[in-house]
Amino acid sequence: MQHAFRSVNDWPAVAAALLLDCPVWSEDKDYFGAGMATWTTATFELYLTGT
């Protein structure tokens, strides 16, 4: 079985995001494909500017 995360330090952010049903804002590629929305700075900027 392969684990989605390479860093054991990622689990608190994942747990909080899943509990609160909110996205994670990170450039860390370990979060992608983990079953929650993940925003990079670039996508967050697009959201804020409305483009």
N, C-alpha and C positions, 0 to 999 in steps of 0.2 A: 504494500500500500504506500502510495506516495503522498506526502503531506503538502498542503498548499503553501505553507509558510516556511521560509528558510530561517527566520529569526524568531526566537522564542519571545522577544520583546514586542512582537506585533500583536499578541493575543489581547491585551487590554483594550486597544483601539478597536479591534474587531468585535470583541464582546460588547463594548459600549455602542458601537454603530448598529449591531444587530438588535440589542435591547431597546435602543431609542428609535430604531427604524430611520436612521439618518446616514448620509454618505460620509466617506472618509476623504479628507483633502490631503493628498500625499503624492510625492513623486516616486515613492517606493514601489517598484514593480511587483513586489510580493503580494500586494493587496488585490491586484487585478485577477479576476476570475475566482474570487473568494465568496461570491454569493451576495455581495452588497455593492451599492454604487460607490465608485471611486472617482474623485475629481482631481485632475492635475491643476496646476496653476493656470495653464493655458485654457482649459475648459472653464474654469471658474471665471477668468477674465472675460471670456466670450459670454457667459451667462450674465455677468454684471453690466456689460455694454449692450446687451440685447441683440447681438448679432448671431 
